[in-house]
Amino acid sequence: MKNNERIVVCGGALAGMASALGLRKAGFEVSILSPAYKPMELATGQYHPRVYAVSVASQRFLAQLGAWNLMSPQRISPVQAMEVHGDGGGCVNLHAWQDAQDYLAWIVESGQMEQALYQALQVFGVPWIEDRFERLEGNTIVTAGNKRISADLFVGADGARSALRTAAGIEHQAREYGDAGLVAHFHVERPHQQVALQWFTGDSILALLPMPDVDGKPQVSMVWSVPQAQADKVLAMAAEEQAQYLQNSLFSLSNGRLGQLSLRSSVHGFPLTFERSGLVSPGVALVGDAAHRVHPLAGQGLNLGLGDIEALIKVLSERGAHYSVGDMRVLNRYKRARAEPIAAMRAATDGLYRLFAAPGAPVSMLRNAGMQVVDRLPWVKRRLIAHAAGFSPDSLLF
Ligand SMILES: Cc1cc2nc3c(=O)[nH]c(=O)nc-3n(C[C@H](O)[C@H](O)[C@H](O)COP(=O)(O)OP(=O)(O)OC[C@H]3O[C@@H](n4cnc5c(N)ncnc54)[C@H](O)[C@@H]3O)c2cc1C
């Protein structure tokens, strides 16, 4: 098999770094094309604003890449249980032990993961070309800095606004939810006990994720999906008003589950969109947010992206002696391998979003009654736990 073919990964965030590292470890000649990696400077006791729920399957993949052990264990929070509340008294509780597991997931800072992947890339000597993709001319990329880079395969890990996807003419559709995801960290009065909490409130979805204690005080990370206008209002508030508004709103939506909350970080907002794309074209394969975007209510966007990367490496490694890495017969195998997991995740997250956004008392009664039924069926709960681990396409993490 020819493994000396050249692969260039466009994009140097989590999906791009994981792709390049995995491909390098599989024996391919690979480099990254992306603006320089700039780690965020954090003062002692500060945490990166973006945290991710990393599934058991993703954790295993990051460990295989050699990146998991490079992260500081004190900054990683295991999730041992989930508690999901409906808008009318419905509640589903999932515990890892109910399916003989130790953990359901881990909450990890984006910055920790990036740093670990970057370090591993340096150990493996993967070249990083500090530039931006601008256009495609056959099997050659022309960068913003006017470099010409030829390769047998370009991996598009350049995010939701992927310029490589557009240049390659890969079909893409996007639909805005009209909501934004607000993220911030809080101190809470009561210990979270490694439980990920979520409330579907009708017009918003609130998740409070367990984080490491700071100065002996428990900490959680908020992901609050709210209508865009409300998010704009919150982001425009002066610091004191913003803290008061968030603390009061979260206390009320969580029914005081963790006691009083106290904002301990800046607040960031991300527009939420549902996006799908064609995944491949001759000499081009997309991974991560360049390939798809799902609602963060299940905490699965990055996990889905890491699944793409594992599948792409497998297909390229097993492609057979006479096929080039950019051959459509090979790339279509990757596309087929990802079709079901991506479609199932899309359907699950979009379906849940619509179910809880549907107005009216009868629908509300039905969805909450459904949650109560699920909560009493151990075999359904075991299935949900296996899905949360990421070993099944319709995974839901929180
Ligand atoms: C509020 C919120 C909460 C979330 N929570 C979770 C969670 O708990 N669990 C989870 O699994 N997922 C979660 N997600 C999803 C997750 O954030 C994304 O799936 C993930 O960050 C996508 O990473 P990426 O590397 O594909 O893209 P990006 O992070 O967008 O990176 C794209 C990279 O490409 C580079 N780039 C852009 N243009 C070019 C160019 N022309 N040339 C070269 N490089 C370029 C950029 O500089 C950047 O480095 C959440 C998302 C949101 C919005």
PDBQT file of the ligand as one rigid body, heavy atoms in Angstrom, charges set to zero:
ROOT
HETATM    1  C1  LIG A 401     -22.442  26.087  22.956  1.00  0.00    +0.000 C 
HETATM    2  C2  LIG A 401     -21.788  24.840  22.393  1.00  0.00    +0.000 A 
HETATM    3  C3  LIG A 401     -21.498  23.759  23.234  1.00  0.00    +0.000 A 
HETATM    4  C4  LIG A 401     -20.916  22.587  22.722  1.00  0.00    +0.000 A 
HETATM    5  N1  LIG A 401     -20.686  21.535  23.558  1.00  0.00    +0.000 NA
HETATM    6  C5  LIG A 401     -20.165  20.380  23.059  1.00  0.00    +0.000 A 
HETATM    7  C6  LIG A 401     -19.937  19.236  23.915  1.00  0.00    +0.000 A 
HETATM    8  O1  LIG A 401     -20.205  19.258  25.119  1.00  0.00    +0.000 OA
HETATM    9  N2  LIG A 401     -19.434  18.085  23.361  1.00  0.00    +0.000 N 
HETATM   10  C7  LIG A 401     -19.126  18.018  22.028  1.00  0.00    +0.000 A 
HETATM   11  O2  LIG A 401     -18.712  16.937  21.572  1.00  0.00    +0.000 OA
HETATM   12  N3  LIG A 401     -19.322  19.084  21.192  1.00  0.00    +0.000 NA
HETATM   13  C8  LIG A 401     -19.831  20.256  21.674  1.00  0.00    +0.000 A 
HETATM   14  N4  LIG A 401     -20.014  21.323  20.840  1.00  0.00    +0.000 N 
HETATM   15  C9  LIG A 401     -19.573  21.230  19.425  1.00  0.00    +0.000 C 
HETATM   16  C10 LIG A 401     -18.073  21.583  19.275  1.00  0.00    +0.000 C 
HETATM   17  O3  LIG A 401     -17.854  22.863  19.794  1.00  0.00    +0.000 OA
HETATM   18  C11 LIG A 401     -17.657  21.578  17.798  1.00  0.00    +0.000 C 
HETATM   19  O4  LIG A 401     -18.158  20.423  17.164  1.00  0.00    +0.000 OA
HETATM   20  C12 LIG A 401     -16.106  21.596  17.670  1.00  0.00    +0.000 C 
HETATM   21  O5  LIG A 401     -15.550  22.657  18.381  1.00  0.00    +0.000 OA
HETATM   22  C13 LIG A 401     -15.725  21.726  16.187  1.00  0.00    +0.000 C 
HETATM   23  O6  LIG A 401     -14.326  21.685  16.040  1.00  0.00    +0.000 OA
HETATM   24  P1  LIG A 401     -13.657  21.807  14.588  1.00  0.00    +0.000 P 
HETATM   25  O7  LIG A 401     -12.194  21.633  14.827  1.00  0.00    +0.000 OA
HETATM   26  O8  LIG A 401     -14.355  20.939  13.614  1.00  0.00    +0.000 OA
HETATM   27  O9  LIG A 401     -13.986  23.315  14.097  1.00  0.00    +0.000 OA
HETATM   28  P2  LIG A 401     -13.479  24.731  14.635  1.00  0.00    +0.000 P 
HETATM   29  O10 LIG A 401     -13.279  24.698  16.111  1.00  0.00    +0.000 OA
HETATM   30  O11 LIG A 401     -14.422  25.743  14.085  1.00  0.00    +0.000 OA
HETATM   31  O12 LIG A 401     -12.038  24.933  13.986  1.00  0.00    +0.000 OA
HETATM   32  C14 LIG A 401     -11.804  25.307  12.652  1.00  0.00    +0.000 C 
HETATM   33  C15 LIG A 401     -10.312  25.603  12.455  1.00  0.00    +0.000 C 
HETATM   34  O13 LIG A 401     -10.065  25.880  11.074  1.00  0.00    +0.000 OA
HETATM   35  C16 LIG A 401      -9.270  27.057  10.969  1.00  0.00    +0.000 C 
HETATM   36  N5  LIG A 401      -9.601  27.686   9.677  1.00  0.00    +0.000 N 
HETATM   37  C17 LIG A 401     -10.736  28.364   9.338  1.00  0.00    +0.000 A 
HETATM   38  N6  LIG A 401     -10.651  28.779   8.054  1.00  0.00    +0.000 NA
HETATM   39  C18 LIG A 401      -9.456  28.344   7.587  1.00  0.00    +0.000 A 
HETATM   40  C19 LIG A 401      -8.796  28.469   6.329  1.00  0.00    +0.000 A 
HETATM   41  N7  LIG A 401      -9.340  29.150   5.290  1.00  0.00    +0.000 N 
HETATM   42  N8  LIG A 401      -7.572  27.891   6.192  1.00  0.00    +0.000 NA
HETATM   43  C20 LIG A 401      -6.998  27.194   7.220  1.00  0.00    +0.000 A 
HETATM   44  N9  LIG A 401      -7.576  27.067   8.429  1.00  0.00    +0.000 NA
HETATM   45  C21 LIG A 401      -8.782  27.644   8.608  1.00  0.00    +0.000 A 
HETATM   46  C22 LIG A 401      -9.650  27.898  12.171  1.00  0.00    +0.000 C 
HETATM   47  O14 LIG A 401      -8.639  28.857  12.471  1.00  0.00    +0.000 OA
HETATM   48  C23 LIG A 401      -9.784  26.816  13.234  1.00  0.00    +0.000 C 
HETATM   49  O15 LIG A 401      -8.524  26.519  13.768  1.00  0.00    +0.000 OA
HETATM   50  C24 LIG A 401     -20.603  22.503  21.327  1.00  0.00    +0.000 A 
HETATM   51  C25 LIG A 401     -20.865  23.598  20.489  1.00  0.00    +0.000 A 
HETATM   52  C26 LIG A 401     -21.467  24.757  21.010  1.00  0.00    +0.000 A 
HETATM   53  C27 LIG A 401     -21.765  25.900  20.080  1.00  0.00    +0.000 C 
ENDROOT
TORSDOF 0
